[in-house]
Amino acid sequence: MKILIYLENLRSGGVQRRTMRLIGGIKKYAPVNWQFILLVNFSEGEHFAHIPEGVELHVLGDLRSKALFQALIAQAKALHPDVVICCMGRQLFQWYLAAKLSGVRSKMVIIQAVPVVLPAYSRFKNWLRRVSMRCLYAKADAVVCVSDAVRGSVQELSPILSRKAQRIYNPVFDDSILSLAEEKSEIFKSYEGLNAVAVGRLNVQKDYGTMIRAAARVVKVKPNFHLHILGGGEQALEMQRLVEQLGIENHVIFHGYVANPYPYLKQADLFVMSSLWEGLPNAMVEALALGTKVVSADCIAGPREILDGGKYGGLVRPGDAEGLAEGMLRELVENRKQCELIERGRFYSVENSAKYYLSLIEAMA
């Protein structure tokens, strides 16, 4: 069996981290004669260092348009995989065309990580997403959705996709997180008091503006409160300016991209997420697995499912700075049983996810 995983790049991001864990997990439990190939287009990225041992790597070389399709056609003919796992819709479209033009037949799996309709998109853009997914995803042999809510949004597209869509949770927790969490000690030594952590790119989806405004409200009640933001992105300067306008420069710390966020997650008093949408947020699961309390926007797909409607953490209305501030203050004093948080987070394990993917692949053989 030859398994090819197609990903655009290996830069920092949840999709890339999830993919590295998925490949390593499937490879660990797969028969020894299975061959694993990772195909990426762009040649730079932090996650090249995290490719599991024994995986054959092919880099197309930062190609676009016609050159990209020509390279994909050549790879399809040369590699002739039995199963192709595409990590995003764009890669499914590219591989589907390349396979058609090359005459290569492979089973195709698409991983859908977010809901079909996204709140920040216009009606036209969401209509376009629905139409394109309805047509394209029907070409796949299976649509793997990372949560029940995401699966429901895909199933609504058509009867065909209702049958093809199945839920397999992200491969998030493994023992490596525990050792990585111990690498740094006293990271909050310079920030005495309460420390909250947020992890993720500074973009529209994560809605850091709401989180920063909420932090300003918390600081008025808890002057020893600090918010640590781990991640870079296109809104970094905008968010830094907002912090300056609110006069909370000493309370909101931008760390940029952090290769190992786990010591921050473990030592924090609270993990905060203000997203407008998610699928199954890895950082939230990781925080729970390390025993850290969570408060999150109750956005579509993911948080409510992970937190079981509020049983394992606080849920507040998306885009509501006042509500998020109240939720943060409430959660900081909430008496959560750490053992229950840990158990919940570790439920979303690499082992569980990998075994479901393995069963899916075997069923396609």
N, C-alpha and C positions, 0 to 999 in steps of 0.2 A: 504494500500500500504506500503510495506516494502522496503526501499531504503538502500543499502549498498554501502559505499564508501571505496574502497580498496587502501591503500597507503603504500609504503614500510616503511617510517619513518616520524617522525615529527620534524626532525632537521631543522636548519635555511636554507631557500631557497625559491625561487619564487614559486615553485610547491606547497610547503606546505602552504605558505601564501595564495596563490590563492585558495587552497582547503578549508581552514578554512572559507574564505569569501564566497565561493560557498555554503558550507553546511549551513552556517548561513542565507544566502540570500534565498535559496530554502525553508528552514524550515520556514522562516518568511512568505512566501506567499503561502505555501502549505496548503492543508486541515489539520485540527487539528488532524485527525485520522491517518495521515501518520507517520510511524515510521522511524527514521533515525539511522543508525548504522555506526560507523567508525571502520574499521578493519585495524590495522597496525601490522607490524612484530616486529620492533625494539622498545625497551622499554624506550629509552632516546631521548630527543629532546626538543628544546625550545618551540615548538608549542603545547605541551601538555597543556600549560597554556591558549591557545587560542581556545580550543575546545568549540563550541557553547553549551549553556545550553540546556539540554534535549536530547543530542545526546548520544546514548549508545555506549560505548567504549569497544572494544575487542583487546587485545594485545597478539599476538602469542608467543612472548618471545624470540626474537633474534635467530630464527631457520633458518636452511639451508638444502638444498637437500631433502632427504627423509623425515626427520622430519617435514620440512616445508609443504610438500604436504600432509602428514598425518594430520597435524593440520588444513590445509585448507579444506580437505575432511570432517573432523569432524565439522568445522564451517559451511560449506555448508549445511550439514545435519541438524544441530541444528537450524540454522537461517533461512534457506530456503527463501532468499530474492526474491522479485519480479523483482527488477532492481539492477544491479551491475554496478557502475561507477568505472572504473579503470583509475588511473591517469597517468600511464605509460605503455608501451607495455609489459614490463616484468610481471607486475601484471595481465594484460589481459591473457597472456600465462599461468601463474600459476593458475588463477581462471578457465580458460577454461578446463584445464586438471583435476583440482579438481572436477569441476562440472560434467564432463564426468564420472569420476570414482565413484562419489557419486550418480549419477542419478538425480541430482537436476537440474531443468530447470529454468533459470533466463534470463531475457533480459540483454544484455551486451552492455555497452557504453564505448568506449575508447576515452580519450582526447589526441589529438595530439598537442603538444605545440611548435614543431620546424619543419622546412622543412624536407622532406625525405632525400635529399642529403645534406651533410654537408661539407663545404669547407676544413676543417682540416683533414677529413678522407681520407684514400687511396681509389683508385678506387675499390679495392676488398671489402673493408669494406662498401662502399656505395652500391655496388652491393648486398652484403649480406643484408644490410638494406632494399633495395627495394624488394628483394625476400621474406624475412621474413615478412615484412609488408603486401605484396600482399597476402600471404597465411593466416597469422594470423588475420589481420584486417577484412578479408572477413567473419570470424566467428562472429564478433561483429554485433549487430543490428544497431548501429549508430557509426559513427566516427565524433567526435566533434573537429573541427579545430579552433584554437584561432585567426586566421586571414584569409583573403581571399587568401593571398599568400601561406600560409600553406595548405589551402584547395586545391588550384590548384595543389600543389605538390603531394597530396594524390590522387586526381582524375586521375592523369596521370598514376597511377599504374595499373588500370584495369577498365573495364566498371562497374563491381560490386561496386567498391569503388567510382567511379564517382557518383553513385546513393546514396551511403550511407553517403558520406562526406557532412557535413554541417558546416557553420561557425557560431560560437557563441563566441563573444569577451569575454576575461577574465573579471571576476568580480573584478574591481580594486578600484574604488572610492566609499566611503561612508562617512557620516559625522564624523565618528570616526577619520578619517585622520586629519580633521580640528582641533579637540581638542588635538590630539597627537602632532600636529605641534606647539602648543602653550606651551608645557610642559617645554621647556628650552628656555631661552632668552640669547642673546649675546654669542652664542656658538663660534663665530668667533672673540671675543673680543681680543684675543691674536694674531690675524692674520689680522692686519690692511691692507686694500687695497682690492684687488679683490680675491674672493673665489669661486672656482669651486668645484663641488661635483660629484663623481662617486660612484655608488652603485652596488655591485655584487661580486660573488666569484672570487678570483684570480686564474683563470684557463685559459686553451687554448682558450676557446670560447670567453672570454671577451677581450683578446688581450691587456692587460694593458701595455705591452711593448711599443706598438705604442703610447698609451696615454701618458706615462711617457716621451718618447722622444719628443712628441709634446709639453708637458708642459715645457721641457727644452728650446724649441724654443720660447715659449710664454714669459718665464721669461727674455730672452734677450731683448725683446721689452717692457715688463711690469714687472719691477723688484719687484713690490708689488703684484705679482700674486701668489696664493697658490692653490694647488690641494689637496682635501681631499678625500681619498679613504676609503669607508665603506665596509668592508667585509674581510673574511679570505679565506684561500684556499691553495692548494698545491703549488702555485707559489709565496707565500708570501715572502719567503727568497730571491728568485731569483729577484723579483721586487725591494726589498729593496737594494740589491746589485747594481742593475742597477741605482737606484737613487743616490747611493754613487759614482758610476763611473762617473755619469754626474755632480756631485757636486751640486745637488739641494736638499740636505737634509733639508734645511730650507724652502723649497717651496712645497714639497710633504709630506703629513702627512698620515700615515697609522693608521686608527682608529680600525681596526679589526672588528669583528661582532658587530653591533650596533642594539640593540633591537628596538629602536625607531629612525629611520632615518629621520623622517618628519621635525623636526626643522632644520636639516641641509639642506634639500631640499628647505624649505621655505625661509631660510635666505641667501641661496647661490645666487651669481650673475649669475651662469650658471650651468646647469647639462650637463655632458659629458658622452658619451658612444662610445666605440671603438670596439664593438663586431664584430666577423667574421660572426656570425649568431645569429638570435633571432627567436621568434615566435610572441609574442606581449609583449614587455618588460614592466613589471609592473612599475618599477622605473621611466621610462620615462613618463608614464601616470601620475604617482603621482606627479612628478615635474611640469608638465603642470597644473595639477589640483590645485597646490598651487601657480601658477602664475610665475614659474621660467622659464627662457629661456633655450633652449635645442640646443645642437649640437651633431650630431650622425654620426657614420659610416653608409653609405647607404648599409648596409648588407642585405642579403636575408631574407625576411619575417619580417615585423613588422614596423621598423622605418619609411620607406617611406609612409606606409599606415597611421600610426598615425599622422605624420607631413604633410600629404597630399601633398607629393612631394616637400616640402620645405616651404609651406604656414605658418606653425606653428613652424618652427625651421630649423636650418642649417643641410644640408646633405653633407657628404664628402666621398671620396673613401675609402673603407676599407683597412687597412694595410698601410696607407699613413700618416706618422708622420708629414711631411711638410704640407700636405693638411689639416690635422686635426688642426694643430697649426693655420693655416690661417683661418680656419672655426671658431675656438674659438675666435680669435682676432676680426673677423668680427661680430660674434654674440654678443660679449660683448658690442659693440657700436650700434648694430642694434636696431632700434626704434620699438619694438614689442608692440602691445596693450595687456596689461596684461589680460584684461577682455576676450579677444579672446582665449588666452592660457588656462585660467581657464575653459572656456566653452568647449574647445576641450578635456581637460583632464577629465572633469566630465561627458562627454558623455559615457565613458567606466565605467559605474556604476555597482555596485553590483546588484541593483534593475533590470536594464535592462537585465543583464546576467542571473540572477536567473529566471526571467519570461520566457526567452527562454528555459532554461533547464526544467522548469516546464511544458511548452507546449510539449517538447520532451518526457518527462516521461509520461505525460497523454496520449500521442498518442500511447505509447507502452502498455498501460493497456489493 
